[in-house]
């Protein structure tokens, strides 16, 4: 599903693979959420972070649940329409990223955006090895294609 990066216009301009993966998870999570009166915390890493963000959007939009997302190294999830909807719903999202992490820059196509508060973490020591230099040579110039 990671490679199904085409957007679904009828599904709020979202990454196809992440949308359908989150949709499959919702039926299991919904059972437990309907019994809860507490705030829901969705947490995920990499692809799981994208799924957590999509499930958070679903809870807020359709179930009117009080939810919050924390993602670590998550890829971009959707396009302009998805970004606007996230802003309108006032989704609570905190994204934690390493500046040179390639996953946070995927899909690499124009028209994909991140939503939420983006927190840059200190680079791990192993990113200084030459093998990782090619990942993102211009990261000091700033991250592009990010909207808050």
ZAMARDO-556540 format. One record per residue: residue in three letters; x, y, z of N, C-alpha, C in turn; residue number from 1. Coordinates in pm, 1 decimal. Example, Ala and Ser with C-alpha at 12.3 -4.5 7.8 and 13.67 -1.06 7.14 Angstrom:
BEGIN
PT   residu       n.px       n.py       n.pz      ca.px      ca.py      ca.pz       c.px       c.py       c.pz   num
PT      Ala     1319.0     -569.0      780.0     1230.0     -450.0      780.0     1320.0     -330.0      780.0     1
PT      Ser     1285.0     -225.0      708.0     1367.0     -106.0      714.0     1290.0        3.0      787.0     2
This chain:
BEGIN
PT   residu       n.px       n.py       n.pz      ca.px      ca.py      ca.pz       c.px       c.py       c.pz   num
PT      Unk       80.3     -120.8        0.0        0.0        0.0        0.0       84.1      126.5        0.0     1
PT      Unk      209.7      117.4       43.4      296.3      234.7       40.1      313.6      287.9     -101.3     2
PT      Unk      314.7      199.1     -199.1      339.5      239.0     -337.9      212.9      282.5     -410.7     3
PT      Unk       98.7      269.8     -349.9      -27.0      317.6     -410.3      -42.9      465.5     -377.0     4
PT      Unk       44.6      546.4     -435.3       53.2      687.6     -397.4      -38.8      778.7     -476.5     5
PT      Unk     -118.6      725.0     -568.0     -212.2      810.9     -639.8     -318.3      861.4     -543.1     6
PT      Unk     -362.1      983.7     -563.8     -461.1     1042.2     -473.8     -602.2     1007.7     -518.5     7
PT      Unk     -690.6      998.2     -422.8     -830.9      969.2     -449.3     -910.8     1097.8     -435.8     8
PT      Unk     -946.4     1162.9     -544.6    -1020.9     1288.2     -533.9    -1154.0     1272.2     -460.3     9
PT      Unk    -1222.1     1160.5     -478.8    -1350.4     1140.5     -411.8    -1332.7     1107.6     -263.9    10
PT      Unk    -1210.1     1084.5     -220.5    -1182.3     1052.8      -80.2    -1098.5     1162.1      -15.6    11
PT      Unk    -1124.5     1285.4      -48.4    -1060.0     1401.5       11.5     -914.1     1415.1      -28.4    12
PT      Unk     -880.9     1377.0     -152.2     -748.3     1407.8     -205.1     -637.7     1342.9     -121.5    13
PT      Unk     -656.8     1218.8      -83.2     -564.5     1150.5        6.6     -490.5     1037.7      -65.4    14
PT      Unk     -374.4     1001.9      -15.6     -291.1      891.9      -65.2     -373.7      763.2      -62.3    15
PT      Unk     -388.5      698.7     -175.9     -475.9      581.8     -188.8     -439.2      468.9      -92.4    16
PT      Unk     -312.4      433.0      -86.8     -270.2      321.2       -1.8     -294.4      346.5      145.0    17
PT      Unk     -263.1      468.2      191.9     -283.7      500.2      333.3     -431.7      506.8      366.8    18
PT      Unk     -511.7      560.7      275.1     -655.7      570.5      299.6     -717.8      432.3      320.6    19
PT      Unk     -688.8      338.5      229.4     -751.4      207.0      239.5     -695.3      125.0      355.7    20
PT      Unk     -568.1      144.2      389.5     -512.9       77.3      508.1     -582.0      128.4      634.3    21
PT      Unk     -600.8      259.8      643.9     -669.0      318.3      760.6     -815.1      274.2      764.8    22
PT      Unk     -877.0      265.5      648.6    -1017.4      222.2      643.0    -1032.3       80.7      697.7    23
PT      Unk     -937.9       -6.6      665.6     -942.4     -143.5      718.0     -923.0     -147.2      868.9    24
PT      Unk     -842.8      -56.7      922.9     -819.5      -50.7     1067.7     -937.4        7.4     1144.1    25
PT      Unk    -1009.6       99.0     1081.9    -1117.4      171.1     1151.6    -1220.8       79.4     1213.1    26
PT      Unk    -1259.9      -27.0     1144.7    -1365.2     -113.9     1198.1    -1322.9     -179.2     1329.5    27
PT      Unk    -1192.9     -206.1     1345.5    -1145.1     -264.6     1470.7    -1134.1     -159.3     1580.9    28
PT      Unk    -1084.8      -43.2     1543.1    -1065.3       63.3     1640.9    -1199.5      120.8     1685.2    29
PT      Unk    -1293.2      131.9     1594.2    -1424.0      192.1     1623.3    -1495.9      119.3     1736.6    30
PT      Unk    -1480.8      -12.6     1744.3    -1543.7      -89.5     1851.5    -1501.2      -40.9     1989.9    31
PT      Unk    -1373.9      -12.9     2004.6    -1320.3       29.2     2133.7    -1345.2      177.0     2160.2    32
PT      Unk    -1345.5      256.0     2055.2    -1365.6      400.0     2071.6    -1507.8      429.3     2113.6    33
PT      Unk    -1603.6      356.6     2061.3    -1743.3      382.8     2095.1    -1769.8      359.4     2244.1    34
PT      Unk    -1683.4      282.3     2309.7    -1699.4      254.9     2451.9    -1623.0      354.6     2538.2    35
PT      Unk    -1545.3      440.5     2475.9    -1457.2      530.0     2550.3    -1515.6      670.6     2560.5    36
PT      Unk    -1490.7      734.5     2671.8    -1528.1      874.9     2687.3    -1402.8      959.9     2703.9    37
PT      Unk    -1288.2      896.3     2697.6    -1160.5      965.6     2712.9    -1114.2     1022.8     2579.3    38
PT      Unk    -1015.7     1111.8     2586.6     -953.8     1164.8     2466.3     -875.5     1052.4     2398.6    39
PT      Unk     -883.5     1045.1     2268.0     -819.0      938.6     2192.1     -684.0      988.5     2143.0    40
PT      Unk     -580.5      909.1     2162.3     -446.5      942.6     2118.3     -405.0      843.2     2011.3    41
PT      Unk     -380.9      891.8     1889.6     -337.8      808.1     1777.5     -188.0      830.5     1759.6    42
PT      Unk     -109.1      724.1     1768.3       36.1      734.6     1757.8       84.3      636.5     1652.1    43
PT      Unk      181.7      680.8     1570.2      238.3      590.8     1472.0      373.9      636.4     1423.1    44
PT      Unk      449.2      541.1     1370.0      581.0      567.9     1313.6      579.7      530.8     1165.9    45
PT      Unk      637.6      617.8     1083.0      649.1      596.2      939.6      508.9      577.4      880.0    46
PT      Unk      484.3      465.3      815.5      351.9      441.5      757.5      243.8      443.4      865.4    47
PT      Unk      275.8      393.1      982.7      181.3      394.6     1094.2      144.4      535.7     1136.0    48
PT      Unk      237.1      631.5     1118.3      207.5      771.2     1147.5      105.0      827.5     1051.3    49
PT      Unk      117.8      791.6      923.8       19.7      835.3      823.9     -117.5      774.4      855.3    50
PT      Unk     -119.8      648.3      894.9     -246.7      583.5      929.9     -307.1      647.6     1054.1    51
PT      Unk     -223.7      682.2     1151.5     -273.4      748.5     1272.7     -336.6      882.8     1237.9    52
PT      Unk     -274.3      958.2     1147.3     -330.5     1087.1     1106.3     -464.3     1069.4     1035.6    53
PT      Unk     -474.3      969.7      951.2     -599.9      945.6      878.6     -709.6      898.3      973.1    54
PT      Unk     -675.7      813.2     1068.7     -775.1      768.2     1165.8     -818.7      883.5     1254.4    55
PT      Unk     -726.9      970.4     1291.4     -760.3     1090.7     1369.1     -861.3     1176.3     1292.4    56
PT      Unk     -836.5     1198.3     1164.2     -928.7     1277.5     1081.6    -1067.5     1213.6     1080.2    57
PT      Unk    -1071.7     1082.7     1067.2    -1198.8     1011.2     1065.5    -1274.3     1028.9     1197.4    58
PT      Unk    -1204.1     1012.5     1310.1    -1268.5     1028.3     1441.2    -1329.0     1166.3     1457.0    59
PT      Unk    -1253.0     1269.0     1420.6    -1300.8     1406.5     1438.6    -1416.3     1436.7     1344.4    60
PT      Unk    -1402.4     1394.7     1219.4    -1503.1     1430.6     1118.5    -1633.1     1351.7     1132.0    61
PT      Unk    -1623.9     1222.0     1148.1    -1743.8     1138.7     1141.8    -1796.4     1092.9     1277.6    62
PT      Unk    -1709.3     1083.2     1376.1    -1754.0     1033.3     1506.5    -1754.4     1142.7     1612.1    63
PT      Unk    -1711.3     1262.2     1573.4    -1706.0     1376.8     1663.6    -1635.7     1341.9     1794.4    64
PT      Unk    -1529.1     1267.5     1782.1    -1449.3     1227.2     1897.5    -1338.8     1328.4     1922.1    65
PT      Unk    -1295.2     1338.8     2042.8    -1186.3     1426.1     2081.9    -1056.9     1346.8     2066.6    66
PT      Unk     -983.1     1368.6     1957.7     -864.0     1288.7     1933.7     -743.0     1375.7     1900.3    67
PT      Unk     -627.0     1314.1     1908.5     -499.6     1382.1     1893.3     -402.5     1283.7     1829.5    68
PT      Unk     -312.7     1331.8     1742.0     -217.5     1244.4     1674.4      -74.6     1286.8     1703.7    69
PT      Unk       10.2     1187.6     1727.0      154.3     1206.8     1734.0      214.3     1109.5     1633.6    70
PT      Unk      291.0     1162.5     1538.2      354.9     1074.9     1440.9      505.7     1097.1     1442.8    71
PT      Unk      578.2      991.1     1414.1      723.9      994.0     1410.4      769.0      949.9     1271.6    72
PT      Unk      831.6     1040.0     1197.1      883.5     1006.0     1064.9      776.2      963.7      966.7    73
PT      Unk      662.7     1030.4      966.8      551.0      992.7      879.0      563.4     1060.2      742.7    74
PT      Unk      520.0      991.7      637.2      519.3     1052.9      504.4      404.8     1152.9      489.8    75
PT      Unk      406.6     1225.2      377.5      298.0     1319.2      346.8      172.6     1239.0      314.1    76
PT      Unk       57.5     1295.4      345.4      -66.1     1216.7      338.2     -162.0     1258.3      227.9    77
PT      Unk     -171.7     1386.7      198.6     -272.2     1427.6      102.2     -238.8     1556.8       32.5    78
PT      Unk     -333.7     1601.6      -50.3     -316.4     1721.7     -129.7     -383.8     1843.8      -69.2    79
PT      Unk     -409.0     1941.7     -155.8     -465.8     2070.3     -112.4     -599.6     2054.2      -41.4    80
PT      Unk     -688.4     1975.6      -99.3     -821.5     1957.9      -39.9     -811.3     1891.3       97.2    81
PT      Unk     -726.1     1791.7      107.3     -705.4     1722.3      234.8     -646.7     1817.9      338.3    82
PT      Unk     -552.8     1899.9      295.4     -492.0     1998.4      384.2     -595.7     2098.0      435.5    83
PT      Unk     -678.9     2150.8      345.8     -784.1     2246.1      386.0     -882.3     2181.8      483.5    84
PT      Unk     -921.2     2058.4      455.3    -1014.1     1990.1      544.4     -951.5     1970.5      682.6    85
PT      Unk     -825.5     1934.2      688.1     -756.2     1918.0      816.1     -753.9     2049.1      893.1    86
PT      Unk     -730.2     2159.0      822.2     -729.4     2290.4      887.0     -869.0     2326.9      935.7    87
PT      Unk     -971.0     2301.8      854.9    -1109.1     2333.2      893.6    -1153.7     2252.0     1015.1    88
PT      Unk    -1111.7     2126.6     1021.3    -1147.7     2040.9     1133.7    -1063.1     2071.1     1257.6    89
PT      Unk     -958.2     2152.3     1238.1     -865.5     2186.8     1347.0     -808.8     2060.5     1412.8    90
PT      Unk     -760.1     1969.7     1327.4     -702.3     1846.1     1378.5     -580.5     1874.9     1464.3    91
PT      Unk     -566.0     1802.1     1572.2     -449.2     1813.7     1659.7     -346.0     1711.3     1615.6    92
PT      Unk     -238.9     1759.3     1551.3     -135.4     1670.9     1499.3        1.5     1726.9     1534.9    93
PT      Unk       85.2     1644.2     1594.9      225.6     1676.8     1617.6      309.1     1576.0     1541.4    94
PT      Unk      393.2     1625.9     1450.3      480.0     1541.9     1368.1      623.9     1560.6     1414.8    95
PT      Unk      692.2     1451.5     1445.1      833.1     1455.3     1485.1      915.7     1396.1     1371.8    96
PT      Unk     1018.1     1471.1     1329.4     1096.4     1430.7     1212.1     1244.6     1459.6     1231.5    97
PT      Unk     1327.7     1374.2     1169.1     1468.8     1405.1     1152.8     1481.3     1483.4     1022.5    98
PT      Unk     1563.3     1587.7     1017.1     1573.1     1668.8      895.0     1611.2     1589.6      769.9    99
PT      Unk     1693.9     1486.9      782.2     1738.2     1411.8      663.9     1659.7     1282.8      640.1   100
PT      Unk     1554.1     1261.8      711.5     1475.3     1139.1      695.8     1401.9     1142.5      562.5   101
PT      Unk     1431.5     1049.3      475.7     1373.2     1044.9      341.1     1223.2     1015.4      346.1   102
PT      Unk     1177.3      939.8      442.6     1035.4      901.7      450.3      945.8     1024.0      465.8   103
PT      Unk      990.1     1123.8      540.5      908.4     1243.0      562.6      895.2     1328.7      436.9   104
PT      Unk      971.8     1297.6      333.2      966.5     1371.5      207.5      888.7     1296.0       99.3   105
PT      Unk      835.3     1180.7      134.2      760.9     1099.8       37.8      611.2     1122.5       54.0   106
PT      Unk      532.9     1101.6      -49.1      569.9     1088.3     -188.1      640.1     1215.0     -237.7   107
PT      Unk      734.9     1198.7     -327.8      817.8     1312.3     -369.8      754.6     1401.7     -476.0   108
PT      Unk      626.0     1389.7     -496.1      558.2     1463.5     -601.8      498.2     1593.3     -550.4   109
PT      Unk      487.9     1693.2     -636.7      419.4     1816.0     -595.1      272.4     1785.0     -566.6   110
PT      Unk      214.5     1861.2     -477.0       73.1     1841.7     -447.1       47.5     1756.0     -325.3   111
PT      Unk      152.3     1708.1     -258.8      137.3     1635.6     -132.1      188.7     1725.1      -21.3   112
PT      Unk      114.8     1730.8       89.5      150.0     1821.9      197.7      142.6     1751.8      332.4   113
PT      Unk      205.6     1816.0      431.1      198.8     1771.2      569.6      108.1     1866.8      644.3   114
PT      Unk       45.1     1815.8      747.3      -38.4     1900.5      829.7        3.1     1883.4      975.1   115
PT      Unk       -1.5     1991.1     1050.7       23.1     1984.1     1194.1      146.1     2060.4     1236.4   116
PT      Unk      179.6     2045.1     1362.7      299.7     2106.9     1418.3      417.2     2015.4     1389.4   117
PT      Unk      515.3     2066.9     1317.8      630.2     1985.9     1279.0      745.6     2017.0     1373.6   118
PT      Unk      792.3     1912.6     1441.7      902.4     1926.3     1537.4     1024.9     1857.1     1479.1   119
PT      Unk     1131.7     1932.5     1459.3     1255.9     1875.6     1406.5     1338.9     1818.8     1520.4   120
PT      Unk     1377.0     1693.8     1508.7     1458.6     1626.3     1609.1     1606.0     1637.8     1571.8   121
PT      Unk     1696.0     1627.7     1669.2     1839.1     1629.0     1636.6     1874.5     1508.6     1549.3   122
PT      Unk     1960.4     1530.9     1452.3     2001.3     1422.5     1362.2     2075.4     1314.5     1439.2   123
PT      Unk     2045.5     1187.4     1415.7     2123.5     1079.6     1477.2     2265.6     1078.5     1420.7   124
PT      Unk     2357.8     1027.3     1496.8     2498.7     1027.0     1457.2     2523.5      952.3     1327.1   125
PT      Unk     2446.7      846.1     1298.4     2475.2      765.7     1179.8     2443.2      837.2     1049.9   126
PT      Unk     2368.9      949.4     1054.5     2343.3     1024.4      931.7     2468.3     1095.9      881.8   127
PT      Unk     2574.2     1101.4      961.5     2698.2     1165.2      918.8     2784.4     1074.3      832.7   128
PT      Unk     2749.5      947.4      821.4     2824.8      857.3      734.2     2800.6      894.0      588.3   129
PT      Unk     2902.5      878.2      502.5     2888.4      916.6      360.5     2771.9      849.8      289.6   130
PT      Unk     2735.3      729.7      330.0     2626.7      659.4      261.4     2494.5      735.8      272.2   131
PT      Unk     2476.6      817.8      377.6     2353.6      892.3      396.9     2357.2     1032.9      340.5   132
PT      Unk     2474.5     1077.7      292.7     2488.3     1215.7      245.3     2395.8     1244.6      126.7   133
PT      Unk     2370.2     1144.6       44.0     2288.4     1165.7      -75.6     2140.2     1182.3      -43.6   134
PT      Unk     2097.7     1147.2       76.3     1954.8     1148.2      108.3     1893.5     1286.1       91.7   135
PT      Unk     1958.6     1384.2      148.3     1902.1     1519.2      137.0     2014.1     1620.2      152.6   136
PT      Unk     2076.1     1657.0       42.4     2193.0     1744.3       47.0     2158.8     1887.5       82.7   137
PT      Unk     2038.3     1928.8       56.8     2002.3     2069.0       77.3     1912.4     2089.3      198.1   138
PT      Unk     1920.5     2003.5      298.1     1826.4     2016.6      410.3     1849.4     2143.4      490.4   139
PT      Unk     1971.6     2201.2      484.5     1996.5     2325.5      559.3     1919.3     2442.6      500.3   140
PT      Unk     1882.4     2435.4      374.6     1811.0     2543.9      308.5     1665.1     2550.4      351.4   141
PT      Unk     1620.8     2454.9      424.3     1481.5     2454.5      470.0     1401.8     2345.1      403.9   142
PT      Unk     1298.9     2307.1      467.2     1211.5     2203.7      415.4     1106.2     2270.7      327.0   143
PT      Unk     1090.1     2217.8      208.1      992.2     2272.4      114.7      865.3     2189.3      116.2   144
PT      Unk      760.1     2247.1       66.4      633.6     2176.7       50.2      569.5     2141.8      184.1   145
PT      Unk      590.3     2227.1      283.3      527.9     2206.9      413.2      433.6     2321.8      438.5   146
PT      Unk      315.5     2291.5      480.9      219.6     2393.6      520.1      170.2     2362.7      658.7   147
PT      Unk      140.0     2466.1      733.3       87.9     2444.4      868.9      -50.0     2500.0      878.3   148
